[in-house]
Amino acid sequence: MNIDNQEIPEYDGFFFLPGKNPKDLSLNFFKVMNYETGNPIESTDIGDKYHIAMFNKNPENTLIPYCFEAILGDPITYIKNLTGTYTYGCVLRKTENSNSWFSRYIEQVKNSLYKIYNGKVYE
């Protein structure tokens, strides 16, 4: 698989970040150790199920996290549709043990953002 003429590595998930230019979106792919994730679960013919976390600011400049699960046929295209919205977050394939990894990620991000935004992070 490739994106914008770049080869995409095999991945368990990826982080996405807006660029300085509204048309830029950075995708950073990662693998999680097998003992930590386990086998994919709740997959369908359409695609695998993913944990998704998105963070965006509201008009009052307060950061709002959106966390959900979804079956995605093409998670990269799904996230690329957010280009220009200044949304950032993480997509992680749902597996037998992925809930703990994803929960830790959400808590770490919320704790970091809480400090950055002076306590203005909505749950």
C-alpha positions as CSV (number, residue, x, y, z in Angstrom):
1,M,0.0,0.0,0.0
2,N,1.2,3.5,-0.6
3,I,0.1,7.0,0.2
4,D,1.2,10.1,-1.8
5,N,3.7,7.8,-3.6
6,Q,5.2,6.7,-0.3
7,E,5.2,3.0,0.7
8,I,3.1,2.4,3.8
9,P,4.6,-0.1,6.3
10,E,2.6,-2.9,7.9
11,Y,1.1,-1.3,11.0
12,D,-1.0,-1.8,14.0
13,G,-1.9,1.9,14.2
14,F,-0.8,5.4,13.4
15,F,-0.8,8.9,14.9
16,F,-2.1,11.8,12.8
17,L,-1.1,15.4,13.2
18,P,-2.0,18.5,11.3
19,G,0.8,20.4,9.5
20,K,1.5,24.1,9.5
21,N,-0.2,24.3,6.1
22,P,-3.9,23.5,6.3
23,K,-3.4,21.0,3.4
24,D,-0.8,19.0,5.4
25,L,-1.5,16.0,7.5
26,S,1.3,13.9,8.9
27,L,0.8,10.1,9.5
28,N,3.2,8.3,11.7
29,F,2.8,4.5,11.6
30,F,3.7,2.1,14.4
31,K,3.7,-1.6,15.4
32,V,2.8,-2.7,18.9
33,M,4.6,-5.7,20.4
34,N,2.6,-8.9,19.7
35,Y,2.5,-9.9,23.4
36,E,0.8,-6.5,24.1
37,T,-1.9,-6.5,21.4
38,G,-2.9,-10.1,20.6
39,N,-5.0,-11.0,17.5
40,P,-7.4,-8.7,15.7
41,I,-11.0,-9.0,16.9
42,E,-14.4,-7.9,15.5
43,S,-13.1,-7.9,11.9
44,T,-15.5,-8.1,9.0
45,D,-15.3,-8.5,5.2
46,I,-15.2,-4.7,5.0
47,G,-12.2,-4.3,7.3
48,D,-10.8,-4.5,10.8
49,K,-12.3,-2.7,13.8
50,Y,-10.2,0.2,15.1
51,H,-10.0,2.3,18.2
52,I,-10.0,6.0,17.1
53,A,-9.1,9.1,19.2
54,M,-9.5,12.5,17.7
55,F,-8.6,15.8,19.4
56,N,-9.8,19.2,18.2
57,K,-10.4,22.7,19.6
58,N,-13.8,24.2,20.0
59,P,-14.4,28.0,19.4
60,E,-13.5,28.7,23.0
61,N,-10.0,27.2,22.3
62,T,-10.8,24.3,24.6
63,L,-9.5,20.9,23.4
64,I,-12.2,18.2,23.0
65,P,-11.4,14.5,22.7
66,Y,-13.6,12.2,20.7
67,C,-12.9,8.5,21.2
68,F,-14.8,5.7,19.5
69,E,-14.5,2.4,17.7
70,A,-15.3,1.8,14.0
71,I,-14.9,-0.8,11.3
72,L,-12.9,0.8,8.6
73,G,-12.1,-0.5,5.1
74,D,-9.4,2.1,4.6
75,P,-8.4,3.9,7.8
76,I,-5.8,6.0,6.1
77,T,-8.4,7.5,3.7
78,Y,-10.8,8.0,6.6
79,I,-8.3,10.1,8.4
80,K,-7.0,11.9,5.4
81,N,-10.5,13.3,5.0
82,L,-9.7,15.3,8.2
83,T,-7.0,17.3,6.3
84,G,-7.5,21.0,7.0
85,T,-9.5,20.5,10.2
86,Y,-6.5,20.8,12.6
87,T,-7.6,17.5,14.1
88,Y,-5.1,15.1,15.5
89,G,-5.1,11.7,17.3
90,C,-4.5,8.0,16.9
91,V,-6.0,5.0,15.1
92,L,-5.2,1.5,16.6
93,R,-6.4,-1.9,15.2
94,K,-8.7,-3.5,17.8
95,T,-7.2,-6.7,19.2
96,E,-7.6,-9.0,22.1
97,N,-5.4,-6.8,24.3
98,S,-5.6,-3.4,22.6
99,N,-8.0,-1.8,25.1
100,S,-5.3,-1.4,27.7
101,W,-2.8,0.2,25.3
102,F,-5.4,2.6,23.9
103,S,-6.7,3.5,27.4
104,R,-3.1,4.4,28.5
105,Y,-2.7,6.5,25.3
106,I,-5.9,8.4,26.0
107,E,-4.9,9.1,29.6
108,Q,-1.4,10.2,28.7
109,V,-2.7,12.6,26.0
110,K,-5.4,14.0,28.2
111,N,-2.9,14.6,31.1
112,S,-0.5,16.3,28.7
113,L,-3.2,18.4,27.1
114,Y,-4.6,19.3,30.5
115,K,-1.3,21.0,31.3
116,I,-1.0,22.7,28.0
117,Y,-4.6,24.0,27.9
118,N,-4.6,25.1,31.6
119,G,-7.3,22.5,32.6
120,K,-9.6,23.2,29.6
121,V,-9.9,19.7,28.3
122,Y,-13.4,18.3,28.1
123,E,-14.0,14.7,28.9
